[in-house]
């Protein structure tokens, strides 16, 4: 049966998988997932995989039929290719769940042009990735193959999917663009959105610099249309420019909370919005300075400032003005046009929209800039709110040519798998291999369709190594999510990632005799970045956590001092090194929990196109781990914030933190409910956002709300809680 003709009624694995949700004698039948996995491999994969007599025959076929590039293979001797392939075969990789195998073969495995046969198993994709990212370095190729086949390292989807392919999109995940207050910049941004969406990236844009609706144009009052029409143009651009129809284009627009269009900006996402301006697929995010939180707490009026008049007063775009610092001066300045609203009215509007749609994302911009060791200003984030890098505005002429070429951002991402990396033979060596793989991506990204992105990448060499599987690791080691021990572990794990990515970046800078642009004006160059690691001893507080790290060297103050001296002397190759992405689909193929967030359910139900629901047991779920596999919807979100805050202190960029809420909140979960109502209210979200700001969180991604009818059925309602 060809892949093209498979239907759910003709195979057994969908039905077997669905049986997971039917308790048997009050027990969750996890064995059905293993049966579904085996049936999938037998009924789907085996008969539909193209067979080859040898590795050389396979590679020859893939190159000649334009599936693989020839160049990356030519960098190695045939004998080495055989050796690497034999090494990977000897690891006997096996998927641990039906979902993992299904996701891999549905989304990642290379298929024939007619879509009827698979040309790669998982080992083959790892083989191509290792060779491609090692760029001819045999030792690195072996290291990367080792990291990926044991799933200690997972490249981001675009990198993992496209490595080695002849017909591919870009290797990078997403892009950040800024728009300045002129028509040439708007036109160029729309063109850039079209081009970047075409090559496979999600795009973030800030609209904060654009003058508000009703602002003057050439001295004529009421002439400006504001940000809403630009939002519609961008949404249409992303809808039109997709990746060969396989994946929709996607974008987010950000607006500062002090922008006069902020209320209408939020309103564009509401169900009852005017269809002329309503955005259905475009994501929304708001840039929030500290001053806003001050005004909320004081229950004060707040002033919204016209970007046009602010730019005239300060000589730079609105995004680059420190509103917290300049707020009182801006209020007092008669030359700056301003509008007065109640701060708490805006706060409630944000919460209402988050209840209704999950948007907007929240970027605590002053928090991000205080922690930023790089000279310059972070002004926005990306589609998943974890990328935070300095940008420089461009200036365009009437031919949309760059008179001043500024810097925008591309995201080169990968992720550690925490449960597996904790068992690495050499934690630091593993991280170095990952950094080198990501370095290849940033070095070989050439986004010439958007010169500002290309320029920014060439100057910064930025990467973003993150993590996934945190809740899985907690459960396997009998730690409740958000417990003191779990916070202790998170703190030390990310301290290690920070230390070893710094070491790797310093080593690459020394090898190449090159640091990122403007390194000399960073807090790395003057050594001040390292103060927090030298002013105290960073070590596990709990015996249990200390035991978990017993085989991994935790840097001492002497280690940090030595690293400080090395960095000050030889520099860093990467301007940015770490970022924690949501890790959606790649966490499934890694059989681990997504990112740092709690699991959604012990048995997650995932809607898949055409076939309906697939059930996915929480990785590592057993009678032993059951009590620790709490659903995100049953956890106090302050615990999630605490976990992310423990990591954030070591992460130079941001983290995509999702908050999970129930429409009906379990009794006792939040003390401020105090018997008032068990329904989720705007007040709940207000409190959580302010708590996140207090804890030093740089961004909040989605708010996901579970509308519970109190009649949940299936395995998640199995009262025996056994397997």
N, C-alpha and C positions, 0 to 999 in steps of 0.2 A: 504494500500500500504506500503510494507516494505521499510525501509531506503535503502536497497540494490537495490531496483528496481525503486526508484523515478527518473524520468527524467524531465528536464525542460519543456517538452511539456505537461506533465500530471498534472502540478500544476499551480496555478495562480500567486504565489508570485514573481517569477522572472520577469514576464511581468509587474506586477504592479510596482515593484521597478524600472524597466527601464523607466516607464512613467514619472518618476521624471525629466528626461532629455528632456522632450518634453513640452515646454512652452504652456500654455493654456491662450489665450487672453493676451499674453505678461506677464504672471505671472508664477512663479515657483510652480508647483503643489505638495507642500510638503505633502498634504494629502495622496498622493499615497504611501509615505513611511509608514505611519501609517496603510494604508490598506494592504500593503505588509507584515508588521509585524504581523498583525492579521491573515492574510491568512497563513503565515508560522506556527504560533502557532496552528492554526486549522487543516491545511492539513498535516503538517509534524510532529510537536511535539506531539500533543495530541494523535493521533492514534498509535504512535510508542514509547510511554513511558510505561514501565512496571509498573503496578499498584500493590500496596500492601495494605492490610487491616489496618496495623498499622506500626508505626516506628520500633517496636521491630521485627516484621516480616520482614521488609525490611532489617534491619541491620543483622539479622540472615541469610537471603538469601545471602547478599553480602559477609559475612565472610565465610560461608560454601562453596560458589562457588569461593572462592579465588579472589574476587574483592577488598575487604577491608582487611587490617590487623586487627587482633583481639586485639592486644596489646594496641593500643591507645584508643580503646573504653572501655577496661577493667579498665582504670584508673578513670572512672567515674561511679557513681551509675546510674542504669536505670532511677530513678526518675529525676535526673539532665538532662539526655539525652532528656527525654520527655519535661522538662521545657525549655531547650535551643531550641528544635525544635519548640515548641509552640511560643516562643519569635520570632523566625525567620519568622514563618508563619504569625504572627500578623503584621509584617512590610509590608506585601503585595508588595513585590518587583516586579517591572515590567520593562522590557526592554523598552527603549525609541525610539529605531530605529530598522529597519529590520537588518542592518549590525550587531548591537550589539548581537541580538538573534542568527543570522546566525553564527557569529564567535564563540559564546559560544558553541552552539550545534555541530558545525563542528569540533572544535579543543579541547574543554575542557571537555565537558560532558562525563562521563563514559558511555560506551556502552557495550552491551553483546559481548561475544567473537566472535560471528558470524557477529557482526556489524549491526544487524537488529533492535535493540531496545535501547532506552535511559534508563539509570539506575539512572540518576541524573538530577534535574533541577538546576537552579542557587543557590537557597536556600540550596539545598543538598550539593553542592560543598563548599559553605561557611561554612556549618555545619561541614563538615569533616576537613576543614582548621582550623577552630577555635579550635576544640578539639585537633587536631594533634599538633598545635603550642603552645597551652596552656600547654600541657604535664601534664594533671591531675589537673591543677590549675583552679578551677571552676570560680573564679572571672575574671581571665584573659580570659578564654574561652568566657564568656559573653561579655567582653570588645571587644575582637577580632571579635566576631560575629556581634556586633553593628557597629564596624568600617567598616567591609567588606560588610555587607548587605546594608549599606547606602553609600557604595563606597567612603568612605574617605580614605581607605587603600586598595591597591592592591598588593599582593605578585607577584614577578616575575613569568613568565610563568612556569618554571620548578617546582617552589614551589607550585603554585596554582594548577597546573595540577596533580602533583604527591602526594600531601599530603593525607595520609591515604590509598593509594592504595597498594594492596599486590604485584602487579607486576609493578614496577615503576623504572624510572631512578633516577638520583640524584636530589636533591632539589636545587642545585646551578646552576648558569647560565653559567659561563665561567671560564677559567683558564689562567694563565700566566706562561710560562716556559722560562727559559733562556738556551742557549746552549753555552758551552765553546769550546775552540779551540782544540778539540781532538775527535778522532773517537768514543770513548766510550760514550762521551756526545751526539754526533750526533745520535748514535744508540739508546741510552736510550730515547732521545727526540722523535724519530720516534715511538718507542714503546709506549711512553706516549701519543703521539697524537692519536694513534690507540685506546688505552684504554679509553682515555677521550672522544673521539668522540663517542665511543660505548655507554658510559653511559649518553650521552646527552648534552655534553657541547661544546661550541665554545672555541677554543684554540688560544691564542696569543703566538708567539715565537719571540725572538730576535736573529738575525743572526749576529749582529754587532761584536761579538767576533771572528768569523771565519775568517781565513786568506783569502786574496783575490786570485783570479785566477792568476796563474803564480808565486805565492809566493813559497819559498823553503820548501821542506819537507825533514828533515834529511840532510840538507845542499845541496840538489839538487835543483837548480833553475828551475822554470817553472813547478814544479810537482803538485802544488795545483790546484784544479778545481774551487775554489771559491764558492759563495753562490748559484748559479743558480741550480746546480744538487740537492742540498739539498732542494731547493724550490720545485722541481719536485717530489722528494720523499715524501715530506709532502703533496703536493696536492693529489697525488695518495693515500696516507694514509687516508685522509679525505673523498675522494670519495669512497674508499673501506669500511671504517668503518662508517656506518650510523646507525640511530636509527630504526632498524627493517624495513628499507625501507620507514618509514613514514616521516622522516626528514633527509635531507642530513647533513653529517658532514661539519663543517665549521671552517676555520682557517685564521689567519692573520700572516704574517711575517713582522718584523720591521728591518730596517737597518739604521744606523747612516749616515747622509749626508756626513760625513768625511771618510766614508769607500770607498776604491778604487773601489769596485764593484758597486757603487751607480748608475752609468749610465746604466749598463747592467741589474741591478736589476729593474729599472724603465722600461727599454725596454722589459722585459719579459712579460709585461701586454699589450703591443701594438698589434694591429690587425695583423701587418705585421712582428711580431717577428718570429725568427727561431722556427719551431714546436718542435724541440728538447728541447728547453728551455721555450717555451711560457706557461704561466700559465693562465688558463681560469677561474677557480673557486676560486683560492687562493686570498685572499685579501692582499693588500700591505700597509705598513705604513712606514713613515720615522721619525727618531729621529733627532730633530733640536736643536742644542745648540745656545745660543745667538750670539756666534762668527760668525755664518753663516750670521745672519742678518747684523752684522757690515760690513762684507766683501761685501755683496750685495750693501749696501748703498754707500760704497766707490768705487763700481765698480772695485773691486780688484781681483787679482788672489787668488785662495784658494788651499791649499794643502790637499790631501787625504793621510791618514796615514795607513800603514800596521798594522793590529791588532797584528800580530805575533811579530813584532819588538817593538810595543808599550808595549805589555805585558812583554817582556823581559826587557825593560827599566824601567818600573814602578812596576813590580812585582805583577800586578793584571790585570784581564781581561779588554779589551778595553772599555767596557760599564761603568766601574767604574772609569775611568779617566775623570776628569773635563776638557774637551777640551777647553772651553772658557778661563779658567784660565791658562792652560798649553800650549795653541796653539803656542805662540812665542817660548817657550822653545823646543817644539816638532819640529818646523820648523828648529831651530838652531842645533838640535841634529843630528850629522852625523850617529849615530847608528840606527836611525829610518828611514826606507824606506818610501819615500813619492812620490806623483804624483801631478803635477800641472794642474789645469783647471781654467777657468773663473767662478767666483761665479754666475754671471748673466746667463751664459750658462746653468748651472745646474738649476737655478731658472726657466728658460724658459722650460726646460725639464719637471720639475714637473708640471708646468701649462698646458703644452701640454697634458700630460697624464690625468690630472684632467678634461680637456675638453673632452677627448676621452672616459674616462672610469669612472670618479668620484674618482679614486684613484690617489695618495696615501693619507691615513690619515696623519695628521701632529701632531706630539707631540712636543710641545715646552718644552723641557726637563729641561732647566734651570729655566724657570718660575715655573714648577711643583716643583722642588727641593727647590727653594727659599721659597715657601709657605709651604713646608713640615715640620710639627712640630716633626717628628719622626727621631731619629738618624739613619743614613744610607742613601742610595741613591736609588731614583726611576730611573729605567733604560729603561722602556718600558710601554706599555699599553695592553689592551685586544682587542677583536674583534670589540668592539663598541667605543673604545678610551676613556671610562670614568673612568676606574679603574687605579689608580696610587698609588702603595704601594711599600715600600722598599723591596728589595730582597737581598739574600746572595748567592753567587755561591757555588755549590757543587763540590766535587772532587771524581772522580770515578776511580776504578782500572780496570784491564783488564777483570775481570769477571762482569763488570758493576755493581759492588757493591759500596756503598757509603763509601769512606774513610772519607770524611767530608760531612755531610748532611746539605745542605744549605736550604734556604727557597724560595719557590715559592708561587703562589697566587691562591686562589679560590674566586669567586665573589658571595656574598650572598646578593641578591638585593630585594628591594621592593619599592613601589612608593606611595606618597601621591597624592590624587586627589584634586587639589587646590580649584576648585569651591565648592566642598563638605566639605573639611576640614575647610574652612573659616567659615562654619556654625556649626562647632562642639560646643557642650556645654562647652567643656574644651579642648582647643587646646593642652596644655601640657600633659594632661592625655591621649589624643588620640595618641600623638607622643610616649609616654612611652609604650603604648600597642604595637605599631608597632615595636619599638626597641626590645621589649621582644620577639615578634614573630621572628624577624630576628636573635636574639640571639639563639633561639632554632635551627635555621638552621645551624649557624656556630658551635654550640656546638655538633651537631649530624652529621655533615659532616665528613665522614671518608674515604677519598680518598686514600685507601691503595695501589692502583695500581701505584700511583706516590708518593713515600715517601716524596719528597721535598714539594709537595703541602700539604700533610697531616701535615707535620711538621710546615709549615708556618701558616696554619690555626689554629693549636693547640696553637701556640705562640701568634698570633695576635688577634684572635676572631673578625676579621674585618667584618663589614657589610657595606651596601651601600643604605641608604634611599634617595630616590630622589623625583621627582615631575612630574606631567603631568597636562594638562588642563590650562596652563597659557594663551594662546591666547583666549580660551573659556571664561575665567574669565575676561580678558580685554574687550572682546566684550560685555558680559552681563552687564558690568559696564561702558560702553561707553568710553573706553580708546583705542586710536589707538596704535597698536603694535609699540614699540620703542619711544613713546611719553615720555616727562619728568615724567608725572604721572605714566606711566607704569613702568618706571625704578625705581621710588620711591617705588612702591608697591613690585616689585621684590626684591629689596634690603631688605625691612623689612620682607617679607615672609621668605627669606632664612636666615636672621639673627635669626628669631624665630626657624626655623628648627635646626639651629646650636646650639642655646642655650638649647632647650629642649632635643635634642639628647645627648648633653653633660650632662645635669642633669640626664637623664635616665641612661646613661652609668656609671656615678658616683654613682648613687643609687645602681646599680647592683654590682659594684665593692665593695661597702661598705657591701652589703648583703652577698657577697661570700668571702670577704676578699682576693680578687684577682684582680690584674690589668694585662693588657697585658704585654708581655715580654719586658723588657728594658724600661718600663715606666719611671724609675728614670732618664734616660738620655734624655727624651723628653722635648720639650718646654712647655708641660702641667705641668710637675713636677716642673720646676723652675718658673712657673707662667708667663713667657714671652709671651706665646701664647695669653694671655688675654689683653696685653698692648693696642692693637688697639681698644678694646671695653671700656677700662678705660680712654683712653686719649681723648675721645670725646663722646658726647651724640648722640646716634643713635635713631632717631625718624623720623616719616613721615614729609616731607617738605610741602606737599599739603593738604589742607582741605579735599579734596575728599578721599585721601588715609587715612588720619587720621580717617575719618568717617568709612571707610571699616574695620579698625582694632579696632573700639571702644569697642567691646566686648572681645577683646583678650589682655591679659597683655603683653605689650612690656617691656622687661627687662630694668631696669634703670642701671646706673653705680654702684649703691649700690648692685643690684642683681648680676651683673657681678663680683663685688668684693667678694661677698659671695660665688659665684660659684667657683671662683679662689681658695679661701681658702679651700673649700670642696675638690676640685680636687687635690690640693697639699697635702692634708692630707690623703684622702682615695683612690685617683687614678681614673683611668678609666678602664672599662672592655674591651673596644674595641679600638684597635689601630687606626682603620678608621671607620667613621660613615656614611658618606654621599657620594653619587655619583648619577649623573643624567643620566639614561639610555635612549635609543631612545623611549622605550615604544610603539612599533609598534602595535601588535595585542591586547595587554591588554588595550590600550586606546580606541579601538573600543568597547569592551564589557563594558567599563566604560562610554561610550558616552561622550567623552571629547577629546580635541585636544591632539596630541602626544607631550610628553615631554614639553620643553619650546619653541618649534619652532612654527612659524606661520602655519596656515592651508594651505594646498596645493591649495584648491579651495573651493568655496562656496558649490559646489556639486562635491565631489571627485568621480572619476571613478576608481574602483579597479578591476583589472583582477583576477578572481578566476579560479582555475583549473576546467576543464570540463564544467563549466556553463557559462563562459564568463564574462561580465562586471556587477558589482554591483555598484549602485550609492549610495553615502553616503553623506547626507546633513551635513554641518558643525554643530556640536553640538550647540544648542541654537539659530540656525539661524531663524530670523524673520525679519519683516519690521523694527523693532526697532533696531536690532543689525546689519542689513545688511551693513551699511557703515563701520563698524568696522571689518567686516569679509573680510579683504583684503587677496588676495592670496600671498603666500610667494614669488612667482615669480614676483610680482609687488611691492615688498618692497625693499628698499635700504638695502643691506645686512650688512651695517655698523650698522643699527638699531638692527638687530639680534645679532650682535657681542656685541653691547652695553647692550642688555638685558642679555645675557649670562655673560658678565663681571660683571654686577650688582649682579648676583647670585654667581659667582665664588669666590668673595672675602670672602664668608662665607662657601664655600664647601671645605672640606679638601681633597677630591679626585678631579676627573675631571667631565666633562660633554660632552655628545655626541652631538656636535653642527654640524648640517648640513647646508650648504650654498646652496641657490636656485638661479640658474641663468637662463636667457633666452638666446638663441642663437642670437636673435634679441632683443637688450635692449631698453626698452621704453625711449623715449626722455626725457631728464631732470632728469633721475634717478640718474646718477652719473656725477658730475660736470667735472671730468677729461676727459669724452668722448669729450666734447667741440666741437661737430660737426665733429670730425675726422672720425668716423664710428659708425654706430649703431649696428655692430656685436660684439659679445663677443670676446675678445682677451686674450692672455696670460697676457697682462699688467693688465687687470681688476683683474684677480686672484692674480697676484703678489701684487697689491696694497691692496687687501682685506686680504691676509695672513699676510702682514706686519702690517696692521691696527690691526688685531687680536692679534698679538704679542705685539704691543704697548699697547693694552688695558688689557693685563694680561691674555689672554685666554690660557689655557693649551693645548687644543687639538682642531683640526678640523676633524670631521668625514667625511662624503661624501661631494662631490660637485655634486649636481643634476642639470642637464641642461635640460630645456624644449625647444625642437626644435619646434618652432611655425611657422605654415604655414600661419598665419594671416587670416585663414578662420575657426576659431573656431565656432562651432555650438552647439546648445543645451541650457540648462538652464543657463550655465555660461555666455552665450552671450546675455541673456535676457535683453534688454535695459531698460525695465521699472524698473528693480531692485525691484520688489515687489513680494509678496507671497500671 
